[in-house]
Amino acid sequence: MYHVLDGLRVMDCWTPAPMKREQAMRFSPTLESAISENHPVRLCEDILGRCDWSEWEAERRSPKSDY
């Protein structure tokens, strides 16, 4: 999941979420329920969710990338 580039430890790809947003926790509400339907972060999620990140991810995974 990591490689070393110029002496720095670099992540190969996105870190997986420790759990799904809808996952209920024993004593806490879900993240989904903690954010209101009209909260501005939902607009950010919608916009960023429509972006094609494959080129950016491929560049970040490449050991030739400048970090």
C-alpha positions as CSV (number, residue, x, y, z in Angstrom):
1,M,0.0,0.0,0.0
2,Y,3.0,2.3,0.3
3,H,6.2,2.7,-1.6
4,V,9.3,4.8,-0.9
5,L,10.2,7.7,-3.2
6,D,13.2,9.8,-2.5
7,G,13.3,8.5,1.0
8,L,9.7,9.4,1.7
9,R,6.9,6.9,2.4
10,V,4.2,7.5,-0.2
11,M,0.7,6.0,-0.3
12,D,0.0,4.0,-3.5
13,C,-3.7,4.8,-3.6
14,W,-6.6,6.2,-1.6
15,T,-6.9,4.8,1.9
16,P,-10.0,2.8,2.3
17,A,-12.6,4.1,4.7
18,P,-12.7,2.2,8.0
19,M,-16.4,1.7,7.6
20,K,-19.3,2.7,5.3
21,R,-20.9,6.0,6.1
22,E,-24.2,4.3,6.7
23,Q,-22.7,1.8,9.2
24,A,-24.2,2.3,12.6
25,M,-21.9,2.4,15.6
26,R,-22.7,1.1,19.0
27,F,-23.0,4.5,20.8
28,S,-22.8,7.0,18.0
29,P,-25.1,8.0,15.1
30,T,-23.9,7.4,11.5
31,L,-22.0,10.1,9.7
32,E,-24.9,10.2,7.2
33,S,-27.4,11.0,9.9
34,A,-25.2,13.6,11.6
35,I,-25.1,15.8,8.4
36,S,-28.4,17.5,7.6
37,E,-29.9,17.0,4.1
38,N,-29.3,20.7,3.2
39,H,-25.8,21.0,4.6
40,P,-23.3,22.6,2.2
41,V,-20.9,19.6,2.5
42,R,-23.5,17.5,0.5
43,L,-23.0,19.9,-2.5
44,C,-19.2,19.3,-2.3
45,E,-19.8,15.5,-2.1
46,D,-22.1,15.7,-5.2
47,I,-19.6,17.8,-7.2
48,L,-16.6,15.8,-6.2
49,G,-18.5,12.5,-6.8
50,R,-19.1,13.5,-10.4
51,C,-15.4,14.1,-11.2
52,D,-13.2,11.5,-12.9
53,W,-10.3,11.1,-10.6
54,S,-8.6,8.3,-12.5
55,E,-6.0,10.4,-14.2
56,W,-5.1,12.1,-10.9
57,E,-5.0,8.8,-9.1
58,A,-2.8,7.2,-11.8
59,E,-0.4,10.1,-11.5
60,R,-0.2,9.9,-7.8
61,R,0.4,6.1,-7.9
62,S,3.2,6.4,-10.4
63,P,6.7,6.1,-8.8
64,K,7.8,8.7,-11.4
65,S,5.6,11.4,-10.0
66,D,7.2,14.5,-8.4
67,Y,6.2,14.6,-4.7
